[in-house]
Amino acid sequence: MTTTTITDPTDERVPVRRALTPRPESITGTVALLDISKPRGNVLIDRLQVRLAERLPGVEFKRYRKPTFTKPAPDELRRQIAKECGFVIEALAD
């Protein structure tokens, strides 16, 4: 198991140690594409969806959007994504 050190820019006195989540061999089922509401984020996700659909035939893509990029996704949105999808790709652009 690989361990990664993540440094929190708000407090570096004690680095947080976390193990990476194991990655699956393949992507199947439904993938959430989360637009965090930054300008042109939808353009990035549009292109990403086209490219991924070419490489992942049979995978369904569902689109979601955060109300604002300045705050974490609302709990209700996170629960909905977790219920409906097996994977999440979060993208932003300016």
Backbone as JSON Lines, residues from 0, in Angstrom:
{"i":0,"aa":"M","n":[0.84,-1.17,0.0],"ca":[0.0,0.0,0.0],"c":[0.89,1.23,0.0]}
{"i":1,"aa":"T","n":[0.55,2.18,-0.86],"ca":[1.29,3.43,-0.96],"c":[0.7,4.44,0.01]}
{"i":2,"aa":"T","n":[1.54,5.14,0.74],"ca":[1.09,6.2,1.63],"c":[1.52,7.53,1.05]}
{"i":3,"aa":"T","n":[0.6,8.47,1.04],"ca":[0.86,9.8,0.52],"c":[0.75,10.81,1.65]}
{"i":4,"aa":"T","n":[1.68,11.75,1.69],"ca":[1.6,12.82,2.66],"c":[0.9,14.01,2.01]}
{"i":5,"aa":"I","n":[-0.17,14.46,2.63],"ca":[-0.9,15.62,2.14],"c":[-0.63,16.76,3.11]}
{"i":6,"aa":"T","n":[-0.09,17.86,2.59],"ca":[0.21,19.0,3.42],"c":[-0.94,19.99,3.36]}
{"i":7,"aa":"D","n":[-1.5,20.31,4.5],"ca":[-2.6,21.26,4.6],"c":[-2.0,22.65,4.65]}
{"i":8,"aa":"P","n":[-2.31,23.5,3.66],"ca":[-1.7,24.84,3.64],"c":[-2.14,25.72,4.8]}
{"i":9,"aa":"T","n":[-3.16,25.32,5.53],"ca":[-3.61,26.14,6.65],"c":[-2.88,25.79,7.94]}
{"i":10,"aa":"D","n":[-2.19,24.65,7.98],"ca":[-1.51,24.25,9.21],"c":[-0.53,23.12,8.89]}
{"i":11,"aa":"E","n":[0.74,23.44,8.72],"ca":[1.73,22.46,8.33],"c":[2.52,21.91,9.5]}
{"i":12,"aa":"R","n":[2.1,22.18,10.72],"ca":[2.86,21.69,11.87],"c":[2.85,20.17,11.96]}
{"i":13,"aa":"V","n":[1.73,19.55,11.63],"ca":[1.63,18.1,11.67],"c":[1.04,17.63,10.34]}
{"i":14,"aa":"P","n":[1.87,17.11,9.42],"ca":[1.36,16.65,8.13],"c":[0.36,15.5,8.32]}
{"i":15,"aa":"V","n":[-0.68,15.51,7.51],"ca":[-1.69,14.46,7.54],"c":[-1.21,13.3,6.68]}
{"i":16,"aa":"R","n":[-1.29,12.09,7.21],"ca":[-0.91,10.91,6.42],"c":[-2.17,10.14,6.08]}
{"i":17,"aa":"R","n":[-2.34,9.88,4.78],"ca":[-3.5,9.15,4.29],"c":[-3.05,8.17,3.23]}
{"i":18,"aa":"A","n":[-3.72,7.04,3.18],"ca":[-3.45,6.07,2.12],"c":[-4.38,6.38,0.95]}
{"i":19,"aa":"L","n":[-3.87,6.21,-0.27],"ca":[-4.7,6.4,-1.44],"c":[-5.76,5.31,-1.5]}
{"i":20,"aa":"T","n":[-6.94,5.66,-1.95],"ca":[-8.0,4.68,-2.15],"c":[-7.6,3.79,-3.32]}
{"i":21,"aa":"P","n":[-7.75,2.47,-3.18],"ca":[-7.41,1.58,-4.3],"c":[-8.22,1.94,-5.55]}
{"i":22,"aa":"R","n":[-7.57,1.94,-6.69],"ca":[-8.23,2.27,-7.95],"c":[-8.7,0.98,-8.61]}
{"i":23,"aa":"P","n":[-9.9,1.01,-9.22],"ca":[-10.4,-0.19,-9.9],"c":[-9.62,-0.45,-11.19]}
{"i":24,"aa":"E","n":[-9.69,-1.68,-11.65],"ca":[-9.02,-2.05,-12.91],"c":[-9.68,-1.38,-14.11]}
{"i":25,"aa":"S","n":[-11.01,-1.19,-14.03],"ca":[-11.73,-0.57,-15.13],"c":[-12.88,0.28,-14.59]}
{"i":26,"aa":"I","n":[-13.38,1.14,-15.44],"ca":[-14.5,1.99,-15.07],"c":[-15.75,1.47,-15.77]}
{"i":27,"aa":"T","n":[-16.76,1.17,-14.97],"ca":[-18.04,0.69,-15.49],"c":[-19.16,1.41,-14.76]}
{"i":28,"aa":"G","n":[-20.36,1.3,-15.27],"ca":[-21.5,1.88,-14.58],"c":[-21.69,3.34,-14.92]}
{"i":29,"aa":"T","n":[-21.89,4.15,-13.89],"ca":[-22.22,5.56,-14.07],"c":[-21.14,6.45,-13.46]}
{"i":30,"aa":"V","n":[-20.72,7.44,-14.23],"ca":[-19.7,8.4,-13.8],"c":[-20.36,9.77,-13.65]}
{"i":31,"aa":"A","n":[-20.15,10.4,-12.5],"ca":[-20.63,11.76,-12.27],"c":[-19.61,12.75,-12.78]}
{"i":32,"aa":"L","n":[-20.07,13.73,-13.53],"ca":[-19.23,14.83,-13.97],"c":[-19.71,16.07,-13.22]}
{"i":33,"aa":"L","n":[-18.9,16.54,-12.29],"ca":[-19.29,17.62,-11.4],"c":[-18.65,18.94,-11.83]}
{"i":34,"aa":"D","n":[-19.48,19.87,-12.24],"ca":[-19.06,21.22,-12.58],"c":[-19.11,22.04,-11.3]}
{"i":35,"aa":"I","n":[-17.99,22.64,-10.91],"ca":[-17.96,23.36,-9.64],"c":[-18.41,24.82,-9.79]}
{"i":36,"aa":"S","n":[-18.87,25.18,-10.96],"ca":[-19.43,26.52,-11.24],"c":[-18.39,27.61,-11.49]}
{"i":37,"aa":"K","n":[-17.2,27.24,-11.86],"ca":[-16.22,28.24,-12.29],"c":[-16.52,28.58,-13.75]}
{"i":38,"aa":"P","n":[-16.19,29.79,-14.19],"ca":[-16.42,30.14,-15.59],"c":[-15.77,29.14,-16.54]}
{"i":39,"aa":"R","n":[-16.51,28.76,-17.54],"ca":[-16.09,27.83,-18.61],"c":[-15.9,26.39,-18.12]}
{"i":40,"aa":"G","n":[-16.26,26.1,-16.9],"ca":[-16.17,24.72,-16.41],"c":[-17.04,23.79,-17.21]}
{"i":41,"aa":"N","n":[-18.21,24.29,-17.65],"ca":[-19.1,23.47,-18.45],"c":[-18.47,23.11,-19.8]}
{"i":42,"aa":"V","n":[-17.67,24.02,-20.36],"ca":[-16.98,23.75,-21.62],"c":[-15.98,22.61,-21.43]}
{"i":43,"aa":"L","n":[-15.21,22.67,-20.34],"ca":[-14.26,21.61,-20.03],"c":[-14.98,20.27,-19.87]}
{"i":44,"aa":"I","n":[-16.07,20.26,-19.12],"ca":[-16.78,19.0,-18.88],"c":[-17.43,18.47,-20.15]}
{"i":45,"aa":"D","n":[-17.93,19.37,-21.01],"ca":[-18.48,18.93,-22.31],"c":[-17.43,18.15,-23.1]}
{"i":46,"aa":"R","n":[-16.25,18.73,-23.18],"ca":[-15.16,18.08,-23.95],"c":[-14.69,16.81,-23.27]}
{"i":47,"aa":"L","n":[-14.6,16.84,-21.96],"ca":[-14.19,15.67,-21.21],"c":[-15.18,14.52,-21.41]}
{"i":48,"aa":"Q","n":[-16.46,14.83,-21.38],"ca":[-17.47,13.79,-21.57],"c":[-17.35,13.15,-22.95]}
{"i":49,"aa":"V","n":[-17.15,13.96,-23.98],"ca":[-16.99,13.42,-25.34],"c":[-15.78,12.5,-25.41]}
{"i":50,"aa":"R","n":[-14.66,12.94,-24.87],"ca":[-13.43,12.13,-24.92],"c":[-13.57,10.83,-24.12]}
{"i":51,"aa":"L","n":[-14.16,10.93,-22.93],"ca":[-14.34,9.73,-22.11],"c":[-15.31,8.75,-22.74]}
{"i":52,"aa":"A","n":[-16.38,9.26,-23.35],"ca":[-17.36,8.39,-24.0],"c":[-16.71,7.6,-25.14]}
{"i":53,"aa":"E","n":[-15.76,8.21,-25.83],"ca":[-15.03,7.51,-26.89],"c":[-14.2,6.36,-26.33]}
{"i":54,"aa":"R","n":[-13.62,6.55,-25.15],"ca":[-12.7,5.56,-24.55],"c":[-13.41,4.56,-23.65]}
{"i":55,"aa":"L","n":[-14.63,4.9,-23.2],"ca":[-15.35,4.06,-22.24],"c":[-16.75,3.73,-22.75]}
{"i":56,"aa":"P","n":[-16.84,2.95,-23.83],"ca":[-18.18,2.62,-24.35],"c":[-18.99,1.88,-23.29]}
{"i":57,"aa":"G","n":[-20.26,2.2,-23.21],"ca":[-21.13,1.54,-22.25],"c":[-21.2,2.22,-20.9]}
{"i":58,"aa":"V","n":[-20.34,3.19,-20.66],"ca":[-20.37,3.93,-19.39],"c":[-21.37,5.08,-19.53]}
{"i":59,"aa":"E","n":[-22.21,5.25,-18.52],"ca":[-23.17,6.35,-18.51],"c":[-22.56,7.54,-17.78]}
{"i":60,"aa":"F","n":[-22.83,8.73,-18.26],"ca":[-22.34,9.94,-17.62],"c":[-23.52,10.77,-17.15]}
{"i":61,"aa":"K","n":[-23.47,11.23,-15.9],"ca":[-24.49,12.11,-15.35],"c":[-23.82,13.4,-14.95]}
{"i":62,"aa":"R","n":[-24.49,14.51,-15.27],"ca":[-23.93,15.83,-15.01],"c":[-24.53,16.42,-13.73]}
{"i":63,"aa":"Y","n":[-23.67,17.08,-12.95],"ca":[-24.07,17.75,-11.72],"c":[-23.37,19.1,-11.68]}
{"i":64,"aa":"R","n":[-23.93,20.01,-10.9],"ca":[-23.31,21.34,-10.78],"c":[-23.45,21.84,-9.35]}
{"i":65,"aa":"K","n":[-22.33,22.3,-8.8],"ca":[-22.37,22.94,-7.48],"c":[-23.0,24.32,-7.62]}
{"i":66,"aa":"P","n":[-23.7,24.8,-6.58],"ca":[-24.26,26.15,-6.66],"c":[-23.2,27.24,-6.73]}
{"i":67,"aa":"T","n":[-22.04,27.01,-6.12],"ca":[-20.96,28.0,-6.12],"c":[-19.62,27.29,-5.95]}
{"i":68,"aa":"F","n":[-18.59,27.83,-6.55],"ca":[-17.26,27.22,-6.4],"c":[-16.6,27.62,-5.08]}
{"i":69,"aa":"T","n":[-17.17,28.59,-4.38],"ca":[-16.52,29.09,-3.16],"c":[-16.78,28.24,-1.93]}
{"i":70,"aa":"K","n":[-17.66,27.25,-2.04],"ca":[-17.98,26.39,-0.89],"c":[-18.0,24.94,-1.33]}
{"i":71,"aa":"P","n":[-17.82,24.01,-0.39],"ca":[-17.94,22.59,-0.74],"c":[-19.34,22.28,-1.28]}
{"i":72,"aa":"A","n":[-19.45,21.19,-2.0],"ca":[-20.75,20.77,-2.51],"c":[-21.7,20.53,-1.34]}
{"i":73,"aa":"P","n":[-22.95,20.94,-1.47],"ca":[-23.92,20.7,-0.4],"c":[-24.06,19.2,-0.1]}
{"i":74,"aa":"D","n":[-24.36,18.89,1.15],"ca":[-24.51,17.49,1.56],"c":[-25.51,16.75,0.69]}
{"i":75,"aa":"E","n":[-26.63,17.39,0.38],"ca":[-27.66,16.74,-0.43],"c":[-27.13,16.36,-1.81]}
{"i":76,"aa":"L","n":[-26.35,17.24,-2.43],"ca":[-25.76,16.96,-3.74],"c":[-24.76,15.81,-3.63]}
{"i":77,"aa":"R","n":[-23.93,15.82,-2.6],"ca":[-22.96,14.73,-2.41],"c":[-23.65,13.39,-2.21]}
{"i":78,"aa":"R","n":[-24.74,13.39,-1.43],"ca":[-25.48,12.14,-1.22],"c":[-26.11,11.65,-2.53]}
{"i":79,"aa":"Q","n":[-26.65,12.57,-3.31],"ca":[-27.25,12.2,-4.59],"c":[-26.22,11.58,-5.51]}
{"i":80,"aa":"I","n":[-25.05,12.19,-5.62],"ca":[-23.99,11.66,-6.48],"c":[-23.56,10.28,-5.99]}
{"i":81,"aa":"A","n":[-23.37,10.13,-4.68],"ca":[-22.95,8.83,-4.13],"c":[-23.98,7.75,-4.4]}
{"i":82,"aa":"K","n":[-25.24,8.11,-4.36],"ca":[-26.32,7.14,-4.59],"c":[-26.4,6.73,-6.06]}
{"i":83,"aa":"E","n":[-26.19,7.69,-6.96],"ca":[-26.43,7.47,-8.38],"c":[-25.2,7.06,-9.18]}
{"i":84,"aa":"C","n":[-23.99,7.26,-8.63],"ca":[-22.79,7.06,-9.44],"c":[-21.71,6.29,-8.66]}
{"i":85,"aa":"G","n":[-20.86,5.61,-9.4],"ca":[-19.76,4.88,-8.79],"c":[-18.44,5.65,-8.82]}
{"i":86,"aa":"F","n":[-18.38,6.68,-9.65],"ca":[-17.17,7.47,-9.82],"c":[-17.55,8.94,-9.95]}
{"i":87,"aa":"V","n":[-16.64,9.82,-9.56],"ca":[-16.87,11.26,-9.71],"c":[-15.63,11.9,-10.33]}
{"i":88,"aa":"I","n":[-15.86,12.73,-11.32],"ca":[-14.8,13.57,-11.88],"c":[-15.24,15.0,-11.65]}
{"i":89,"aa":"E","n":[-14.43,15.74,-10.91],"ca":[-14.73,17.13,-10.6],"c":[-13.8,17.99,-11.45]}
{"i":90,"aa":"A","n":[-14.38,18.94,-12.17],"ca":[-13.56,19.74,-13.07],"c":[-13.84,21.21,-12.9]}
{"i":91,"aa":"L","n":[-12.8,22.01,-13.09],"ca":[-12.97,23.45,-13.03],"c":[-12.17,24.08,-14.16]}
{"i":92,"aa":"A","n":[-12.54,25.27,-14.49],"ca":[-11.82,26.01,-15.54],"c":[-12.08,27.49,-15.35]}
{"i":93,"aa":"D","n":[-11.24,28.29,-15.91],"ca":[-11.4,29.74,-15.93],"c":[-11.12,30.23,-17.32]}
